[in-house]
Structures are given as structure tokens and as C-alpha cells.
Amino acid sequence: MEILISVGQLLLSLSFLVAVHELGHLLAAKYFGMRVEQFSIGFPPKLWSFRKGETEYAVSAIPLGGYVKISGMIDESLDTEAMKEPPKPWEFRSKPAWQRLIVMLGGITVNVLVGIVIFIGLTYFMGDRILSKDEINRAGKLKFGALAKEIGFQEGDKIVKINGKDFSDYLDVLRPANLIASNASFTVDRGGQLVEIPLPQNFIEKLKDDEEFIDFVLPAEVGTVAPGSIAEKVGLQYGDKIIEVQGKKIEYWDDITRAIKESQGNKVTFAVMRGNEVLRFEEEFGEHRIIGFTPKAHVTVEYSLLQSISVGTREAFTTLYTQVMAFGKIIRRELSFRKNISGPIGMAQFFGPSWDWARFWTITGLLSLVLAFMNLLPIPALDGGHVMFLTFEMISGRKPSDKFMETAQKVGMVFLLALMVFIFANDIIKIFTDVKN
């Protein structure tokens, strides 16, 4: 059942993104008076279709893509019979190069816009969940795994800068955009002295193999109190410090969870420090064995609609920048292609075994931007291949022959099919490798 949920989320996400991508081509083509013969979500065989005007709209059986068939265009269908006839006014090939270029960029443009809108929506409705650097550096601590110690971290270090810049959210320490940057580094406060720790070029790959790189140990202090909880009932307040739970001394947040988990019975006893006063409480657990408050170090930042537009757009372009940088490192062989490229199986795993709308839209927004970037690559059979040839035509004034375009499409499709087979096989190999480990 969990596998079906993951796969279902992936198919829903891809179907939506392919639909809006192809819609971008369709709208641009119709705007310039081109005849669109077919608009399909998925690849044949067709499951359902209807015709409106000159265009057949279809849903097809293989949900791994989609296409728009525009009259007079050599595309992945490789239908060249119509190309032997003289160009018609409504055909793709009869239009100016700049119009054809806009049509080919239509899908990419829509995917970028959809990605931005998704990130704006997530920012507006979900806000930002921040792990306060100031709170952890003040009263918490960092626990370092083997990789952290290998690159130079020491117990007691407090991170104060990332890549030479100040930050407020400790989760920024793990953000790919920061780790993949050229000359990435952390600056730490080590006993009052600032020490810079540079990251090796293959750090991202090493990080994937070390799940315990850095663990954030939070102060045992009250943030928000849940309505109807034990914490609300006894009147816990923001900033209260938990010093004892179930008779055990509490120093950090993890100690609270551990003390409750290891205890027996249906009652909870705990003590808090409020100013200079110690307050003690004893209550019965409800349906769940929790007291009902979040750590003070967890901060939720809410944004107005205007703020969300700015913050969400910046997050979208940061995400796109990260993908481009990662792709560049793969091309330069600084990152392993096998470890850092995922196909359908790997992508389904990203969605997780349970439905979570925030996660679904976050991954969908990411995939929309990735789809835009990948489609812009100058590979025949992709939009980027058409853009490359159209750009050449506009600069040189010479249009590539139909025979050349047909051959280029065939070469591009063979390359893409081979790449898909490799990526799919790589997904399977990674699954078996993970099982063995």
C-alpha cells in the first residue's frame, strides 16, 4: 500500500507538470495561428479523448510524459509525410523563426512560472519553519558525526557563518544550495576564536552516506503551547525551562522525549524553571503520551501575500540555481552521475509512503523547475534542441533542412531512450545496494 501511495503521488505530480508544460506549447502555437492537431497527456495507446475544433485532446496509457502535435513540425512522432507538401499558412514551418522559438519556449516558461507559484503558495500558507541559530548556540549544542569530525569540526563548536555569510536558520547548514557552492565553508566559534572549515569538492556525496553529519540538540525550553494539551492546562509559558520529567533531570530537548518514552504508567510529573521560581506539575496523559508544546528553538515565520511573492520567488530561483550547479558538477565529474541522478523509482521514494500535501507540493515545485531546466538542454528531441536550431537559424539566416531535422530527432530520441534505460536500471541497482547495506 505504501508503494502505491508513493507511485500515485509521483504519477499525479508528473501528470500535472506535463499537462501545464504541453499547455504552454499549445497556447503559444494557437496564439500565433498554428494548427494543433493533438494534445496528449501520456504516451499512446489512448485511453480517452475528445475533439474541440481542430485539436484532439487525449489522455494516454503511459504516464511518463506527453506531447503536442503541431502541423508542419518535425517532432518525436517523426511523421514526415506532410512535410513533403508545400507549407500551409497555419503550419509551424511557415511561421517566422521568432514565433517558432516562442512556441518551443512555451512549455519551459510555464514550468518555471508554475514552480514559482507553488513556492509562493507554500510560503504564504505554510510560512517558514526556522531552527533558531541564536537559541541553539545560546543554550543547545551540536553533535557531530564521523563526516563532520573528518572535515574538521570539534565538540563544542558553534557555527556562526556559512560561506562567509551570517544566517539565522540552523537548517541552512544542510541546504544543498549552500553546500554545493564554490569554495563552500563553515565558520565556527571555537572557544571564542573563529575557525574556518572548508568543505571538500565531493562533500555532497559524502553527506548522503553519513546521516549523522550534524545533529541539532535543542534547549529544553517552551515555545508554542498546543491548545487542549497538558501544557495549556497547567499554564506553561513561552520561555519556561523544563528541568525535570518523570523524576529525571532534563538538560536538552531530547531528554524530555527519552524520559517520557522510558517511563511507565499514565501520569506525567515535570518541573519547570520560570525566572527564579521552580514549578512542579503532575497530570494524567491524554490519548497521546505528550505534554504538548514545541521547542523555543523552533520558530515559525508567517508572511503576507506580498512578502510571500518575494520570499517564494527567491526560494524557487535558489532551488533552480542549485539544480544547475549540481548538473555542472556532474558534467565536470565532481559528483557521481550514478549517485546523484534518480529516475521514476527514485522520484517516487522522495514523496514518501504517506500523503503529505506540503511535501507533495514542495517536490512538485522542485520537479517543475527541474523539468524546465532539463528541457532547455540542447539535445534534439527536447525543447532545448529545437531552441538551439532556431537560434542558429535566426543568427545565420539559414534554416536547417527537413532531412537534417529528421535525423537529429532520431539521434536525440535514441540518446534519450538509452539514457532513460540507464537511469531506470540505476534506480534498481541503488535499491538492491541499499537493501544489502
N, C-alpha and C positions, 0 to 999 in steps of 0.2 A: 504493500500500500504506500509506503514511504517513497519507493522508487517512482510509482505512478504520480504522486504529488509533485516530485521534483521535475519529472519529464513533462507533466501537464503545465507547470509554470513556465518551463522553457519554451514549449510549443506556443503557449499563449503570448509570451513576450515576443518571440520571433515573428509570429503571425502578425501581431500588431505593428512591429517595426517594418516588416516587409511591405505591409499594406500602405503605411504612410510614405515609405520610400518610393514605391511604384506610383502612388498618388501624385508625388512631386513631379515625376516624369509626365504622367497623364495630363495634369493641369497645365504644365508648361507647353506641351505639344498642342493641346486644344486651343490654348491662348493664341498660338501662332498659326492656327488654321491647319494643323496637320491632322490627318485621319488616323485615329487609334482603333485598330482592328480588335484587339483583345487586351483585357486587364485581368491578370490571374494571380491569386494568392495561392502559392504552392505550385508544384510541377505536375504535369499530367500523370495519370488519367484524371479527367474532370469528374468531380463529384456532383457539382451543382452549378448552374449558370443561368443567366438571363441576358437579354439583349435590350439595350436602350440606344436608339439612334443607330449610329454606325458601329458602336462598340459592344462587344460581348464581355460581360463581367462574369468571372468564374472563380470557384473555389475548387482546388485540385487536391489530389490524394497525398502527394509527397510534400510535407510542410517544412521544407528546408530552403525556401526561397520564394521567388515569384518573378513575374515579368510583365512588361507592357510591350505589345507588338504594334509598332508604328509603321504605317505604309511607307515603303521606299527606304527602309533602313536595314542594313545587314547586321543582324543581331545573333543571339545564341541559337535561334531557330535554324539559321543557315539556309533559309528559304530564299534562293536567288532567282527563281523563275521570273518573278515580277520585275526584277532588275534588268531583264533583257528588253523590256518595253521602254518607250520614251518616257521621261519623267513627267508626272502629273503635278498640277499646281498644289495639290494637298499632300504631296509626299515629302518625307523627311529630306530626301536628297535634293529636292528642288528649292529648299529654303536657304537663305543666307547662312554662312558659317556661324555668325554670331548668335543667330536664333537656335541653330542646332546645338551650339555649345551650351546655351542656357537650358535647353531641354535635357542635355546629358548631366548638367549640374543640378537639375531639379530635385532628384532623389536625395543626393548628398546634402543639399541645402535644407531640405525638410527634416532629415535625420538630425542635423545639427540643431535646428530650431526645436524639435521635439525633445532632444536631450536637455537643452537649456530650460525649456518649460517644465520638464519633470523635476529638475534640480531646484528650480524656483518654487514649485509646488511643495516639494519636500521641505525646503527651508521655511516656507510660510506655515505649513500645517504641523510640522514636527519640531521646528526650531533646531538649535544646535545643542548637543549634549557634550559638555566640556568636562574634562577631568583636570581640575584646577592645579596648575603647576605650583602656585604660591602655597596652597593648602598642604600639598604633599611635601614640598620642600620644608615647610614650617614644622609639621607635626607627623608626617608619614615618613616613608623611606622607599628606596628602590632595591629590589632583589635582582641580582644579575645571574643569568645563565652562563653556560660554558662559552658561547659565542661572544657575549658581552665582555667576559673576562679575557678572552683571546685577543680582542682588538684594543684592550687597554683600560676597561672600566675596573674600578676597585670599590669594595664595600664602603659605604658612606658617601660616595659621590652623589652630587645633586646636579642634574642637567639644567643649565641656565640659558643656553643658546643652541639653536640648530642652524647649521650652515652660516654661522656668524650673526644670526638674527635672533632677537628676543621672541618669545612665544608665550601663550597663556594656557594652552591646552596640552596636557602631557601626552594625549593620543597622537599629537603631531610627531612625536618621536617615531611612531610606526607608520606614518603616512608615506606611501610609495613616492609621491612627488618630492618629498624631502630626501628620501634615501637614494633616489636614482639620479639626483643632481650631480653635476660635475664637481669634483673636489668636495663631496659631502663630508660633514664632520659634526661632532657634538662638542660643545664647550661645557665643562663641568666645574663645579665648585668643590675642590678637594681640600678640606680643612682650611678654608679661607683663601686658597690660591686657585686661580683659573688655569685649567689644563685643557688643551685641545686634543680631541681623539678623532683622527681621520678614519674614514671608512674605506675598506678595500674595494676595488672595482667589482668584484663578484659578491659583494655583501648581500644583495637581494637574494641570490641563490642560497647562500649560507643561511640566511634568515629563515627561508622556507623549511630548512632541515632542522631548525632549532626553535621549537615552540616556546621555550622558556628564555628567550633573549633578555627581556626585561619584564619584571612583574612589579606592578604598582601597588605598594602596601599603603592603604588609606588610613588616615586618622580615624579613631573611633568617636566621631563627633556627629551630632544630629544635623541633618539638612532639612529636607521636607518631611512632614508627618502625613501618613496616609489617613484619609477620612475613615472613621469607624474602626480604627485599629487600636491595639493596646496602647500604643504611643500617644494617640489622641486622647484616649480615656484618662490616662494618668497625667496628661498635660505636659508632655515633653516639648521643649522649645528649641528653636534653631540655636546651634552652638553648644548645647548640652554635651558634656563629655561622658561617654559610658566608661565606667571604671570597674564594673563587676557584673557578671552574668552567671547565674546558676552557681554562685559561690566561687567562681573562678575569676582571677584578676584579668582585666582587659587592658591591652596596650594599643592594639590596632584593630581595624575593622574585621579582619579575618578571624580574630579571636572570638568575636561575638558569634559568628556563624558556627565556628567549631564548638563552642561551649553549648549552644542550643542543640546541635546535632548529636553531641555525645551524652546529653542529659536524658533522664528518664522522667516519666510522669507527665501530668497535664498542666503543670504550673510553671511559671517563669518568675524568677526573682532577679532583680537587677538594681544597680545603683548608678547614679549619675552625679557628676560634679557640675554645679551651676554657680559660677563665681567662686566663692569660698565655701559654699554650702554643699554637703553631701545629702542627696535624697534617695531613699530606698523604696522599692515597689515590689509587690507580689500580686500577680494576676494569673488567671487561667487562660491557657491558649484557646484560640478560636478554632476554626476549621483548619487553618494552617499554623504551623509552629513558627510564627514570626512575630516580632514586636511591632513592625510597621513603620519604618522610617528609612530614608535614604541617607547616604553619607554626605556630609557637608562638602566634601571634595567634588561631588557630582553636581554640576551646575547646568541648568537648562536655560539657554538664551532664546528668547522669543523675538521675532522680527515683525515689523509692519509689512504691508504689501510692497511698499517702495523699497524698504531695506531688503526684503526677500529677493526682489528683482536683481539688486546689486550683488548680494551675497551668493545667490543661487547661480547667477551667470558666471561669477568668478570661480565658483566650485566646478561648474561644468567645463570651463576652459582649462582649469587646473587638471581636471581628470583627462581631458583630451591631450594636454601637454605631456602628462605622464605616460600615456599610451604611445605617443610619438617618440618620446625619449627612450622608452623600453624597446620599441621596434628598432630604433637606431642602434642600440646596444646589441640587439640580437644580430643585426646585419653585420656589425663590426666584430661579432663573435665574442663580445664581452659578457654576454648572457647566453645560456644554453637554449637553443631553439626547442629542443625536446622537453625541457623542464618548464618553459615559460609560455608555450602555446597550448591552448586547450580547444578541443572540438566539442561536438554536441554532448558527449558523455561528461566531459569536464565541466561544461557550462551548466548542465543540469544539476551537478553537485553544488554549484555556487548558490542555487536557490534554496537548498536545504530540504529536509524531509517533512517540514510543516509549513503551512501557509502563513506568511507574514507580509502584510501589504507594504510596510516601509522597506523591507528587504527587496520585495518584488520590484517596486518602482525604482529603488536605488540601482539594482542590477540592470533593469530595463533602460534606465537613463544612461548608464555606462555603455551598454551594448549599442544603443543608438549612436553614440559618439564614435565607438569603435567601428561600427558598420559604415559610418560616414568616412572615416579615415581609410579603412581598408578598400572601400570602393573608389577612393581617389588615387590609389596606386596605379601607376602607368602600365597596367597589364591588359593586353587585348582580351575582350570578353567581359571586362569590368568597365564601369563608367569612366574610370581614370584612363583606360586605353583609348576610348573614344575622345576624351578631352585632349589627350596627347596628340592624336592625329588631327583633330580640329584646330588645335593651337598651331601645329605645323602648317596647316592649310592657310590659316589667317596670316601667318608671318610670311610664308613663301609665296602665297597666291596660287599654289598648285595643290589640287585635290588628289589624294591617293586613289588609285584605280579600284574599281569594284573587285577585281581579281585579288589585288593585294589585301583589301579589307577582308575578303572571304578567307584567305589563307591565314591572316593574322588572327581572325576569330577562332579558326580551328586550332591554331597553335596555342592560343590563350586558353581555350576550353580544355585541351589535353593537359596543359600545365595545371589548371585549377582542379581538374578531376584527380590528377596524380597527387596534388597537394592535399586534397580532401581525404583521399585514401590513407595517405601517410599520417595525417592528423588524427583520423579515426583510429588507426592502428596504434598510434602513440597513446591515445586515451586508454585503450585496452591494456597496453603494456604497463602504464602507470598504475592502473587498478591492481593488477597482479603483483606489481612491485610493492605497493602499499600493503597488500594482504600479507606478503612474505615478511615485511618489516613489522 
